[in-house]
Structures are given as C-alpha cells and as structure tokens.
Amino acid sequence: MSSQTSQGISHATGNSKVPQSAQEKVPKDVEQSLPDSVHPTSSGPGQSTNKSHAKNGGDASIVPQKLQEKLPESVERAVPNVIHDTGDK
C-alpha cells in the first residue's frame, strides 16, 4: 500500500482536533491537506508546508504566492484576513 493512501494509522505529529477513529480511516494525503492548526502533520509543526493556507488556493491574499508557500502556517494565520484571508476569525 502506498504511503499516500495508507490507512489504519494516524499521521498526526501533534495534538489533533480530528477524532482518532477518523484519523485512522482517511488517506495520508487527506490528513496532510488539513491545516496544522486543526491536524498537524508536518515534521516541524508551524514550519512551512510549501502551500498557501489562504482561501481559494491563495487567491484570497495580496501576499505573493511564493511567499505564501514559504511562510509557516502560524504566520499566515496571524496576518489580518483583509491582507491574507485564511478564513480564521
């Protein structure tokens, strides 16, 4: 079974808000698509995930796309939504 589709284990690297039974049933790529603030899967929580956490694939931000992809998720979420809309309140 491919590591991208492995099921039966959680790939969380920290405390997750996702129920354990759900973590064990979804493919790894689904787990990794969740924000680290909900379900941390990065090797260094808070580090860059090489993806934007702004809505619409990064289009809901005036921050350049490449910069969005390199910033730690915690920094992206700290920026006001008027500048970089992650959907957080």
Secondary structure, DSSP 8 states (H G I E B T S, - for coil): --TTT--SS---SS--SS-HHHHTTS-HHHHHHS-TTTS--SSSTTSB-SS--STGGGTTBSS-HHHHHHSBHHHHHHS-TTTB--S--
